[in-house]
């Protein structure tokens, strides 16, 4: 069995060095193949190196640890149609965070492993034991089974972690109209006219049947105010009106794409949200 490998994504060099030193004590056989300092670099390095384990800091520039994990899961090579030697299971994910009771409860609820800063040796030993057990289980499975099982398990955990928290407080009023800037004026855009919403840099593109508008409100702030039975999130950056979906197609790589009524664009469905269309 080859030596296990790991990638560390941490934007504070001293903390990255400290984690690497602690891992050297707790798991001498583990090879740290690279340390990066931001989410985009973490995704690129993980795709290039395909390590066995990821240690992702929650707060990083560009993409945070969760966004980086979602992006990586979406871009991870599919086992379907690949030669067995080319199939690599999705890495075991460990999230690293400063102490935050809500975050800890959320990670535990989804069975995602985590480490608190500063990393303590006893807690790290428990994490190492879990990782070693997971890697040993993988070694007893076929390559395709490893790839499918680990990726689907991670996607399920991420979906649960990113889902809006349950609360007994009254729900936020559902938006009926969006206020979009048009030059020096404000256009009132009824949600009933919106086909889909798409995050674009610091704005949200609002696409109706015939027009496009820009909002300065981030998509993540809009989503909790939308009726989830009407607007389906199909990507981290896209929410589409369900009754505007004309057809769902699957390409040769197994990726899903939506064609719409009234619009010519095709929208990609990320793996995180592909479960919506499992019946297809």
Secondary structure, 3 states (H helix, E strand, C coil): CCCCEEEEECCCHHHHHHHHHHHHHHCCCCEEEEEECEHHHHHHHHHHHCCCEEEEECCCECCCHHHHHHHHHHHCCCCCCCCHHHCCCCCEEEEEEECCHHHHHHHHHCCCEEEEECCCHHHHHHHHHHHHHHHHHHHCCCHHHHHHHHHHHHHHHHHHHHCCCCCCCCCCCCCCEEEEEECCEEEEEEHHHEEEEEEECCEEEEEECCCEEEECCCHHHHHCCCCCCCEEEEECCEEEEHHHEEEEEECCCCCEEEEECCCCCEEEECHHHHHHHCCC
